[in-house]
Structures are given as structure tokens and as C-alpha cells.
Amino acid sequence: MTHVLHVITDGKTPLDGVCARLRQIRDSVDYVHLREKHRPAGEQWTWACRLADALGDPKRLIVNDRVDVARALGAFGAHLPAHGLPPSAARRVLQSEQAVGVSVHSVEEAEAAEAQGADYVLFGHVFATDSKPGLPPRGLEALRDVVERVAIPVIAIGGITVENVGAVLETGCAGIAVMSAVWSTDRPAAVVSALREVMAGCTVHPRTAWRPHPSGAPPRTL
């Protein structure tokens, strides 16, 4: 079973820079999250169209929070913040084939998201990260607890690097999401390639494999 790799925009890199980097790494990542929450709907629509073009397929794009943009674009789905719309409400807007993910920070939040119809959860932050200054990391054991308590795929996020990704995958999660690992380097393709190499060598299979599509469609084959 293949672990999946998500890349999340950082809210700081300009659009042209994001698209240029995505063209470098698009053959090695599974999904990209448009997470530009400070931008109005019109800008997010422009970003979504440009990112989908850079990726070569809108079905490889996940739109954070803006369910309307995800629906209009025909994106893979929408990703909801921990205190955003409930998955059941987002489902009313999205097409039946689009997925809904939720950011969670505890077992209780993960179980609630699953009960409300989420197709997957994004759990973090696992390790210390510059995007969450001053907040202590939740750690590998907390990640493992979430993986073992829900029956939907769990994607780990937060401070994940080439050096620690192996330990992350050993928890049984379905994959990882990275942000600074891609946007804070001038060699994103090399970083993604190194992550993929470690991921490919992992002998621990996901407890629940990445099949968040409501119809049970398998992940993209790289």
C-alpha cells in the first residue's frame, strides 16, 4: 500500500513562485492543498485555477476552507479547519465524488470528524514547526493514538523532514503533508525526491490506506 505525499501552500510564497515549484515536483507529489486563508474568494479562485494548471489536473488539488471554490473548480475536494464547517455541511455543497478532509489535533476531534462524514483527517502538529511558534508538538504517540482510533486515513503534518519521516510512517498513518520542507528550500525537487525514497522503503503499511474518495477510488499511481 502506497503512502501519500501532500504539499500545502505556505501563505507567503507568491503565486508565480508556487506554480514554478509545483511544476518541478508535480510528478512526485500526490496532492497539493491551496491554503491561502488570508486571500478573498476571487484571489483564491485565481490561485486554484493556476495551481490546477501547474499540476496538470484539478483532481490533484485540495482547497482549504473554500468549499465553493473547490466545487466550482472540480477539485479533488475541500479541506476544513478544525473549527470550520462540519463535514456534513460541506458535503451539501460539493459534488458527490469530491472528498472532505478535516484538520484535527486530538483523538476526540478525529473521532468527531469521522462521525460527521470526513473522508480523511490531517493530524498535527507532530513535531515542532515554525508555522506553529510557541505551541508544543503533539508527538508520535498522539499520532499513533489517532491512527488506531479512527477507520479513515490519517495524514500527519508538522515539522516532518527526511530525517524523521520514517518514524512518522511507522505509526501506521496513510501519509504525510509538508509545507516548509518545500517552500523554505531552493531545491524542492531534491527534498521531495528524498522524502519519496524514504517513504518507498517503509515496511509498515498504513492502518487505513488513502482511499478518501467517497466511491473508494484508489490513490494516484506514481
Contacts in CASP RR format, 6 or more apart in sequence:
PFRMAT RR
TARGET T0000
AUTHOR 0000-0000-0000
METHOD contacts of the structure
MODEL  1
MTHVLHVITDGKTPLDGVCARLRQIRDSVDYVHLREKHRPAGEQWTWACR
LADALGDPKRLIVNDRVDVARALGAFGAHLPAHGLPPSAARRVLQSEQAV
GVSVHSVEEAEAAEAQGADYVLFGHVFATDSKPGLPPRGLEALRDVVERV
AIPVIAIGGITVENVGAVLETGCAGIAVMSAVWSTDRPAAVVSALREVMA
GCTVHPRTAWRPHPSGAPPRTL
1 205 0 8 1.000
1 206 0 8 1.000
1 209 0 8 1.000
2 209 0 8 1.000
2 210 0 8 1.000
2 219 0 8 1.000
2 221 0 8 1.000
2 222 0 8 1.000
3 169 0 8 1.000
3 173 0 8 1.000
3 174 0 8 1.000
3 175 0 8 1.000
3 176 0 8 1.000
3 199 0 8 1.000
3 202 0 8 1.000
3 206 0 8 1.000
3 210 0 8 1.000
4 30 0 8 1.000
4 31 0 8 1.000
4 155 0 8 1.000
4 174 0 8 1.000
4 175 0 8 1.000
4 176 0 8 1.000
4 210 0 8 1.000
4 219 0 8 1.000
5 28 0 8 1.000
5 29 0 8 1.000
5 30 0 8 1.000
5 31 0 8 1.000
5 175 0 8 1.000
5 176 0 8 1.000
5 177 0 8 1.000
5 178 0 8 1.000
5 192 0 8 1.000
5 195 0 8 1.000
5 196 0 8 1.000
5 199 0 8 1.000
6 29 0 8 1.000
6 30 0 8 1.000
6 31 0 8 1.000
6 32 0 8 1.000
6 33 0 8 1.000
6 62 0 8 1.000
6 122 0 8 1.000
6 155 0 8 1.000
6 157 0 8 1.000
6 175 0 8 1.000
6 176 0 8 1.000
6 177 0 8 1.000
6 178 0 8 1.000
7 22 0 8 1.000
7 25 0 8 1.000
7 29 0 8 1.000
7 31 0 8 1.000
7 32 0 8 1.000
7 33 0 8 1.000
7 177 0 8 1.000
7 178 0 8 1.000
7 179 0 8 1.000
7 182 0 8 1.000
7 192 0 8 1.000
8 32 0 8 1.000
8 33 0 8 1.000
8 35 0 8 1.000
8 64 0 8 1.000
8 157 0 8 1.000
8 177 0 8 1.000
8 178 0 8 1.000
8 179 0 8 1.000
9 18 0 8 1.000
9 32 0 8 1.000
9 33 0 8 1.000
9 34 0 8 1.000
9 35 0 8 1.000
9 36 0 8 1.000
9 47 0 8 1.000
9 51 0 8 1.000
9 179 0 8 1.000
9 183 0 8 1.000
10 35 0 8 1.000
10 131 0 8 1.000
10 179 0 8 1.000
10 180 0 8 1.000
10 183 0 8 1.000
11 35 0 8 1.000
11 36 0 8 1.000
11 38 0 8 1.000
12 183 0 8 1.000
13 21 0 8 1.000
13 183 0 8 1.000
15 46 0 8 1.000
15 47 0 8 1.000
15 50 0 8 1.000
18 47 0 8 1.000
18 50 0 8 1.000
18 51 0 8 1.000
18 54 0 8 1.000
19 50 0 8 1.000
19 51 0 8 1.000
19 53 0 8 1.000
19 54 0 8 1.000
21 182 0 8 1.000
21 183 0 8 1.000
21 188 0 8 1.000
22 32 0 8 1.000
22 51 0 8 1.000
22 54 0 8 1.000
22 55 0 8 1.000
23 54 0 8 1.000
24 188 0 8 1.000
24 189 0 8 1.000
25 182 0 8 1.000
25 188 0 8 1.000
25 189 0 8 1.000
25 192 0 8 1.000
26 54 0 8 1.000
26 55 0 8 1.000
26 56 0 8 1.000
26 60 0 8 1.000
27 222 0 8 1.000
28 189 0 8 1.000
28 192 0 8 1.000
28 193 0 8 1.000
28 196 0 8 1.000
28 222 0 8 1.000
29 192 0 8 1.000
30 60 0 8 1.000
30 210 0 8 1.000
30 219 0 8 1.000
30 220 0 8 1.000
30 222 0 8 1.000
31 60 0 8 1.000
31 61 0 8 1.000
31 62 0 8 1.000
31 76 0 8 1.000
32 51 0 8 1.000
32 55 0 8 1.000
32 60 0 8 1.000
32 61 0 8 1.000
32 62 0 8 1.000
33 61 0 8 1.000
33 62 0 8 1.000
33 63 0 8 1.000
33 64 0 8 1.000
33 79 0 8 1.000
33 177 0 8 1.000
34 44 0 8 1.000
34 47 0 8 1.000
34 48 0 8 1.000
34 51 0 8 1.000
34 61 0 8 1.000
34 62 0 8 1.000
34 63 0 8 1.000
34 64 0 8 1.000
34 69 0 8 1.000
35 64 0 8 1.000
35 79 0 8 1.000
36 43 0 8 1.000
36 44 0 8 1.000
36 47 0 8 1.000
36 64 0 8 1.000
37 64 0 8 1.000
37 65 0 8 1.000
37 81 0 8 1.000
39 47 0 8 1.000
41 66 0 8 1.000
41 68 0 8 1.000
41 69 0 8 1.000
44 63 0 8 1.000
44 66 0 8 1.000
44 69 0 8 1.000
45 69 0 8 1.000
45 72 0 8 1.000
45 73 0 8 1.000
48 58 0 8 1.000
48 61 0 8 1.000
48 63 0 8 1.000
48 69 0 8 1.000
48 70 0 8 1.000
48 73 0 8 1.000
48 75 0 8 1.000
49 73 0 8 1.000
51 61 0 8 1.000
52 58 0 8 1.000
52 60 0 8 1.000
52 61 0 8 1.000
52 73 0 8 1.000
52 75 0 8 1.000
55 61 0 8 1.000
58 73 0 8 1.000
58 74 0 8 1.000
58 75 0 8 1.000
58 76 0 8 1.000
59 74 0 8 1.000
59 75 0 8 1.000
59 76 0 8 1.000
60 76 0 8 1.000
60 220 0 8 1.000
61 73 0 8 1.000
61 75 0 8 1.000
61 76 0 8 1.000
61 77 0 8 1.000
62 70 0 8 1.000
62 75 0 8 1.000
62 76 0 8 1.000
62 77 0 8 1.000
62 78 0 8 1.000
62 79 0 8 1.000
62 99 0 8 1.000
62 101 0 8 1.000
63 69 0 8 1.000
63 70 0 8 1.000
63 73 0 8 1.000
63 75 0 8 1.000
63 77 0 8 1.000
63 78 0 8 1.000
63 79 0 8 1.000
64 78 0 8 1.000
64 79 0 8 1.000
64 80 0 8 1.000
64 81 0 8 1.000
65 78 0 8 1.000
65 79 0 8 1.000
65 80 0 8 1.000
65 81 0 8 1.000
65 84 0 8 1.000
66 78 0 8 1.000
67 78 0 8 1.000
67 80 0 8 1.000
67 85 0 8 1.000
67 90 0 8 1.000
67 93 0 8 1.000
67 94 0 8 1.000
68 93 0 8 1.000
69 75 0 8 1.000
70 77 0 8 1.000
70 78 0 8 1.000
70 94 0 8 1.000
70 98 0 8 1.000
71 78 0 8 1.000
71 93 0 8 1.000
71 94 0 8 1.000
71 95 0 8 1.000
71 98 0 8 1.000
74 95 0 8 1.000
74 98 0 8 1.000
75 98 0 8 1.000
76 98 0 8 1.000
76 99 0 8 1.000
77 94 0 8 1.000
77 98 0 8 1.000
77 99 0 8 1.000
77 100 0 8 1.000
77 101 0 8 1.000
78 90 0 8 1.000
78 94 0 8 1.000
78 98 0 8 1.000
78 99 0 8 1.000
78 100 0 8 1.000
78 101 0 8 1.000
79 100 0 8 1.000
79 101 0 8 1.000
79 102 0 8 1.000
79 103 0 8 1.000
79 122 0 8 1.000
80 86 0 8 1.000
80 87 0 8 1.000
80 90 0 8 1.000
80 100 0 8 1.000
80 101 0 8 1.000
80 102 0 8 1.000
80 103 0 8 1.000
80 118 0 8 1.000
81 103 0 8 1.000
82 102 0 8 1.000
82 103 0 8 1.000
82 104 0 8 1.000
82 105 0 8 1.000
82 109 0 8 1.000
86 116 0 8 1.000
87 100 0 8 1.000
87 101 0 8 1.000
87 102 0 8 1.000
87 113 0 8 1.000
87 116 0 8 1.000
87 117 0 8 1.000
87 118 0 8 1.000
87 119 0 8 1.000
88 116 0 8 1.000
88 117 0 8 1.000
90 100 0 8 1.000
91 100 0 8 1.000
91 117 0 8 1.000
94 100 0 8 1.000
96 214 0 8 1.000
97 213 0 8 1.000
97 214 0 8 1.000
97 215 0 8 1.000
98 214 0 8 1.000
99 119 0 8 1.000
99 120 0 8 1.000
99 212 0 8 1.000
99 213 0 8 1.000
99 214 0 8 1.000
100 117 0 8 1.000
100 118 0 8 1.000
100 119 0 8 1.000
101 113 0 8 1.000
101 118 0 8 1.000
101 119 0 8 1.000
101 120 0 8 1.000
101 121 0 8 1.000
101 122 0 8 1.000
101 212 0 8 1.000
102 109 0 8 1.000
102 113 0 8 1.000
102 116 0 8 1.000
102 118 0 8 1.000
102 120 0 8 1.000
102 121 0 8 1.000
102 122 0 8 1.000
103 121 0 8 1.000
103 122 0 8 1.000
103 123 0 8 1.000
103 124 0 8 1.000
104 110 0 8 1.000
104 113 0 8 1.000
104 121 0 8 1.000
104 122 0 8 1.000
104 123 0 8 1.000
104 124 0 8 1.000
104 146 0 8 1.000
105 123 0 8 1.000
105 124 0 8 1.000
105 138 0 8 1.000
106 142 0 8 1.000
106 146 0 8 1.000
107 142 0 8 1.000
107 145 0 8 1.000
107 146 0 8 1.000
107 149 0 8 1.000
109 121 0 8 1.000
110 121 0 8 1.000
110 123 0 8 1.000
110 146 0 8 1.000
110 149 0 8 1.000
110 150 0 8 1.000
110 154 0 8 1.000
111 149 0 8 1.000
111 150 0 8 1.000
113 121 0 8 1.000
114 121 0 8 1.000
114 150 0 8 1.000
114 151 0 8 1.000
114 152 0 8 1.000
118 152 0 8 1.000
119 152 0 8 1.000
119 153 0 8 1.000
119 212 0 8 1.000
119 213 0 8 1.000
119 214 0 8 1.000
120 152 0 8 1.000
120 153 0 8 1.000
120 154 0 8 1.000
120 155 0 8 1.000
120 174 0 8 1.000
120 210 0 8 1.000
120 212 0 8 1.000
121 146 0 8 1.000
121 150 0 8 1.000
121 152 0 8 1.000
121 153 0 8 1.000
121 154 0 8 1.000
121 155 0 8 1.000
122 154 0 8 1.000
122 155 0 8 1.000
122 157 0 8 1.000
122 177 0 8 1.000
123 138 0 8 1.000
123 142 0 8 1.000
123 143 0 8 1.000
123 146 0 8 1.000
123 154 0 8 1.000
123 155 0 8 1.000
123 156 0 8 1.000
123 157 0 8 1.000
123 173 0 8 1.000
124 137 0 8 1.000
124 138 0 8 1.000
124 143 0 8 1.000
124 156 0 8 1.000
124 157 0 8 1.000
124 158 0 8 1.000
125 131 0 8 1.000
125 132 0 8 1.000
125 135 0 8 1.000
125 137 0 8 1.000
125 138 0 8 1.000
125 157 0 8 1.000
125 158 0 8 1.000
125 159 0 8 1.000
126 137 0 8 1.000
126 138 0 8 1.000
126 139 0 8 1.000
126 140 0 8 1.000
126 142 0 8 1.000
126 143 0 8 1.000
126 156 0 8 1.000
126 157 0 8 1.000
126 158 0 8 1.000
126 159 0 8 1.000
126 160 0 8 1.000
126 168 0 8 1.000
127 137 0 8 1.000
127 139 0 8 1.000
127 158 0 8 1.000
127 159 0 8 1.000
127 160 0 8 1.000
127 164 0 8 1.000
128 136 0 8 1.000
128 137 0 8 1.000
128 159 0 8 1.000
129 137 0 8 1.000
129 158 0 8 1.000
129 159 0 8 1.000
129 179 0 8 1.000
129 180 0 8 1.000
130 180 0 8 1.000
131 158 0 8 1.000
131 179 0 8 1.000
131 180 0 8 1.000
132 158 0 8 1.000
137 158 0 8 1.000
137 159 0 8 1.000
140 167 0 8 1.000
140 168 0 8 1.000
140 171 0 8 1.000
143 154 0 8 1.000
143 156 0 8 1.000
143 168 0 8 1.000
143 171 0 8 1.000
143 173 0 8 1.000
144 171 0 8 1.000
144 172 0 8 1.000
146 154 0 8 1.000
147 154 0 8 1.000
147 171 0 8 1.000
147 172 0 8 1.000
147 173 0 8 1.000
147 207 0 8 1.000
147 208 0 8 1.000
148 207 0 8 1.000
150 208 0 8 1.000
151 208 0 8 1.000
152 208 0 8 1.000
152 212 0 8 1.000
153 173 0 8 1.000
153 174 0 8 1.000
153 175 0 8 1.000
153 206 0 8 1.000
153 208 0 8 1.000
153 209 0 8 1.000
153 210 0 8 1.000
153 211 0 8 1.000
153 212 0 8 1.000
154 172 0 8 1.000
154 173 0 8 1.000
154 174 0 8 1.000
154 175 0 8 1.000
154 207 0 8 1.000
154 208 0 8 1.000
155 173 0 8 1.000
155 174 0 8 1.000
155 175 0 8 1.000
155 176 0 8 1.000
155 177 0 8 1.000
155 210 0 8 1.000
156 168 0 8 1.000
156 171 0 8 1.000
156 173 0 8 1.000
156 175 0 8 1.000
156 176 0 8 1.000
156 177 0 8 1.000
157 176 0 8 1.000
157 177 0 8 1.000
157 178 0 8 1.000
157 179 0 8 1.000
158 177 0 8 1.000
158 178 0 8 1.000
158 179 0 8 1.000
159 178 0 8 1.000
159 180 0 8 1.000
159 181 0 8 1.000
160 168 0 8 1.000
160 176 0 8 1.000
160 177 0 8 1.000
160 178 0 8 1.000
160 181 0 8 1.000
161 181 0 8 1.000
162 191 0 8 1.000
162 194 0 8 1.000
162 195 0 8 1.000
162 198 0 8 1.000
165 176 0 8 1.000
165 195 0 8 1.000
165 198 0 8 1.000
165 199 0 8 1.000
166 198 0 8 1.000
166 199 0 8 1.000
166 202 0 8 1.000
168 175 0 8 1.000
168 176 0 8 1.000
169 175 0 8 1.000
169 176 0 8 1.000
169 198 0 8 1.000
169 199 0 8 1.000
169 202 0 8 1.000
169 204 0 8 1.000
170 202 0 8 1.000
170 204 0 8 1.000
172 204 0 8 1.000
172 205 0 8 1.000
172 206 0 8 1.000
172 207 0 8 1.000
173 206 0 8 1.000
173 207 0 8 1.000
174 206 0 8 1.000
174 207 0 8 1.000
174 208 0 8 1.000
174 209 0 8 1.000
174 210 0 8 1.000
175 199 0 8 1.000
175 206 0 8 1.000
175 210 0 8 1.000
176 195 0 8 1.000
176 199 0 8 1.000
178 195 0 8 1.000
181 191 0 8 1.000
181 195 0 8 1.000
182 188 0 8 1.000
182 191 0 8 1.000
182 192 0 8 1.000
185 191 0 8 1.000
196 222 0 8 1.000
209 219 0 8 1.000
210 219 0 8 1.000
211 217 0 8 1.000
211 218 0 8 1.000
211 219 0 8 1.000
END
